[in-house]
């Protein structure tokens, strides 16, 4: 075949938008432009599979070659060989034992190359654990494939990420209350811990898996055993043979993507022998021709006509070659293909006919267009360098709300006559790969990355949509899902722009490639990689699904229903399968119809909390409620809840700690006395203050507390009654006003007046205000989320605006988290979800107050949206004595900037241009994020925000500009409510 020169990248004239501005081509160049329907998945003819009688059944999957003995490594390892790989009660045959030893050696080799210590054998002393009450993430597969997931799991959930090297280490047992489903029990595994530490452990009794991910293979070997173990489990699974068969079917996935229309795929002609139901019928797909065959013989005429028509069709554009390959579960990961010139239809027909004889039912022969790689000069090399081909691997993960998220992109680069395949080239980043091809401008690289991200996430969305329509049997179990996906792309020119073309989808090969790239940074002196681990979102999803599994069916007593701002609780409880029993003062509360048990009980008189706790405990016992936990997110009920938990013997922070945190002056004065050690002590963050119960206390306070100061209710909430006071007369005036206007619960329900209307005066500290939401368990910090608040409308302190994630420098963010953590510990708050308000001053963080419950307003919603962590579920897990399954350092999926709307400032706007219906419609369209905090538009002197309106963006600046434009259009931005000023802290 004659050699044809391909256009150089420099000749394409690519700008930051990657537009194609090539000069008018010469006649010899005209036929070499590659449209988006072209494939780069080609190999030279010398690499073709044998087309004789012998089938190629070697496998690229995580278990190697299915059956038979494992490959030999050639050299003995430097690690100990006398480790306890036998599982008591589950003896292995010689062949299975050889595979177990092989995978253990492979793990040691992987750890060695990553600069990590050898696995320590602790199997002689079995681990007991807490069966059924702990997260157990179990992987059965090749260490080489899953190493990045295992190491990341050791960081996010130490000791709970387990690698099983043999199916014999696992057993299935009938799941109680789940007919047809089985629990997966782990008797032996390698556990992963921070720093890459690994231990070979036995578990007595066996640990119950809360998440299972198996490397699936073909044939009678270990892969088949893994597939059987994964089928119909009661715990969440991240893969099944049934789903893998769909995912690895090139034809099915290509048709799925082609029908979607947003992902470019190669032009393809497919001959399908008795295709599966998912491929039969349906609308035609652009660039994809499916020919259904009921038999394999006597098809010469049909094949000749279809191939001829395909090779002449415009769908191939200017492609000069086609590749013929097999598609189906048996052929996944194979290099079973042959390359032919487009001008030789006879050779293509002959190859198709030979491959047809190899087909079994539901398999296909594909003829697809080949896109020759663009001719590019090597950097610093001769002007006539060799052709280079780039293969792009993208890993996409399922995240909160079943949304796809691109995790990482890795590339392979090879000669044009030998395009790279998995494991055939050194992995590199997209930036390096494109630079080696002459494309080095940051804007150009970012444009390519954005297109790869859009295509990869669209591919994952298509797979998730397909799965949503499958039955449990078709998925391989009720809880079987595809939680991550690898997408292979070629990069070609289409529509005068570089475009990624999806070649195939896979389960593990792209994940392994990303892990190999991350392994490059394990060498000494190279430092950490610029990006986070590819497996981080996947492990977060494992933890999230594990938490749901552990909490399903738990019986929880909830004290206090809250208002409209807590409506999300009832929907979330139903989604998680929680069984809620509610204690509430309002007999007509809407939530009374949404819970399993409703107990009407007056919880507003807090001076009688001890007595009420005893009475409630008697009611619970009388009703025969078998509770797993008890908690509250409502300020008024926190102390009562702690006392009730004490009566019922349920987990909770001590009542004394709750009382200390609930009374603001006691909090500050107590922490001022906590001077350590250890250092830095909580006293560094406390602010001088003085409690106020009488006018005489006011006179004493103004002499003790530096002015200006802040006066607030001791047990208040929502910044109601909080005011900046400049001098003694203002202190007296504000104290008298509060004493007159806010005397009892009926004067302003829900702000703590059931505790009385005592006040405090505290020093006013300058600085930016921030919220820190913490998850604590056993006195250990599991997760923290920092948000920024805008300037308030002094002399009031009602919140105006907020931004998440924080814009603070990492060191300052760490200071805020540690200050919040130390203050909670100083007050005795060891278990729970807490909200801590602080100011960052020039001398460090200063405490405003501790709210010993989940953050209010928009905080739970924002954290769930940005980080995929549900504080409500975390609080429920702590209440049940379970360690919350939350990642310690989750990555935000974007930025949110919001502004509060007040009835006093926006009554007319909220009744017209920004009505509740209008805001809800914009929320449903994804144009803003609405959190309703009050039900009615009732103005008053002491008010809380009516709602929060927020916009999302890839950066704080983008989110801020969107929000400002929205507020101006809706009329929220007003001269007396300057939104731009409130957002000024977020620049």
Buried (B, 14 or more C-beta within 10 A) or exposed (E): EEEEEBBBBEBBEBBEEBBBEBEEEEEEBEEBBBBBBBBBBBBEEEEBBEBEEEBBEEBBBBBBBBBEEBEEEEEEBEBEEEBBBBBEEBEBEEEBBBBBBBBBBBBBBBBBEBEBEBBBBBBEEBBEBEBEEBBBBBBBBBBBBBBBBBBBBBBBBBBBBBBBBBBBBBBBEEBEEBEEBBBBBBBBBBBBBEEBBBBBBBBEEBBBBBBBBBBBBBBEBBBBBBBEBBBBBBBBBBBBBBBBBBBBBBBBBBBBBBBBEEBBBBBBBBBBBBBBEBBEEEEEBEBBBBBBBEEBEEBEEEBBEBBBEBBEBEBBBBBBBBBBBBBBBBBBBBBBBBBBBBEBBEBBBBBBBBBBEBBEEBBBBBBBBBBBBBBBBEEEEEEEBBBBBBBBBBBBBBBBEBBBBBBBBBBBBBBBEBBBBBEEBEBBBBBBBBBBBBBEBEEBBEBBBEBBBBBBBBBBBBBBEBBEEBEBEBBBBBBBBBBBBBBBBBBBBBEBBBBBBBBBBBBBBBBBBBBBBBBEBBEEEEEEBEBBBBBBBBBBBBBBBBBBBBBEEBBBBBBBBBBEBBBBBBEBBEEBEBBBBBBBBBEEBEBBEBBEBBBEBEBBBBEBBBEBBEBBBEEBEEEEBEBBBBBBBBBBBBBBBBBBBBBBEBBBBBBEBBBBBBBBBBBBBBBBEBEEEEEBBBBBBBBBBBBBBEEEBBEBBBEEBEBBBBBBBBBBBBBBBBBBBEEBEBBBEBBEBBBEBBEEBEEBBBBBBBBBBBBBBBBBBEBBBBBBBBBBBEEEBBBBBBBBBBBBBEBBBBBBBBBBBBBBEEEBBEBBBBBBBBBBBBBBBBBBBBBBBBBBEEEBBBBBBBBBBBBBBBBBBBBBBBBBBBBBBBBBBBBBBBBBBBBBEBBBBBBBBBBBBBBEBBBEBBEEBBBBEBBEEBBEEEBBBBBBBBEEBEEEEBBBBBBBBBBBBEEBEBBBBBBBEBBEEBBBBBEEBEBEBBBEBBE
